[in-house]
Amino acid sequence: MTELKNKLAELVAACWKDEGLKTRFMADPGSVPNEHGMEDV
């Protein structure tokens, strides 16, 4: 579970830095985590 939390934290940080990623994540919250190795989210 800790690994998943770390990946999620990395994704959130990446969204802060990349407006395009944030927009994609907000529009499709299922596929973006999958792209970042979080298939179980």
C-alpha positions as CSV (number, residue, x, y, z in Angstrom):
1,M,0.0,0.0,0.0
2,T,2.9,2.4,0.7
3,E,4.2,2.0,-2.8
4,L,0.8,2.9,-4.2
5,K,0.6,6.0,-1.9
6,N,4.1,7.0,-3.1
7,K,3.1,6.7,-6.8
8,L,0.0,8.7,-6.1
9,A,2.0,11.4,-4.4
10,E,4.4,11.5,-7.4
11,L,1.5,11.8,-9.8
12,V,0.0,14.7,-7.8
13,A,3.3,16.5,-7.7
14,A,3.6,16.0,-11.5
15,C,0.2,17.5,-11.9
16,W,1.3,20.6,-10.0
17,K,4.2,21.0,-12.4
18,D,2.4,20.1,-15.6
19,E,-0.9,21.8,-16.4
20,G,-1.6,19.5,-19.4
21,L,-1.2,16.4,-17.2
22,K,-3.5,17.9,-14.6
23,T,-6.1,18.6,-17.2
24,R,-5.9,15.1,-18.5
25,F,-6.1,13.7,-15.0
26,M,-9.2,15.7,-14.2
27,A,-10.9,14.7,-17.4
28,D,-10.0,11.0,-17.2
29,P,-9.0,10.1,-13.7
30,G,-9.0,6.4,-14.6
31,S,-6.5,6.2,-17.3
32,V,-3.8,8.7,-16.1
33,P,-3.0,6.7,-13.0
34,N,-2.8,3.5,-15.1
35,E,-0.2,5.3,-17.3
36,H,1.8,5.9,-14.1
37,G,1.8,2.3,-12.9
38,M,-1.2,2.4,-10.6
39,E,-3.5,-0.2,-12.2
40,D,-5.3,-0.7,-8.9
41,V,-6.5,2.9,-8.4
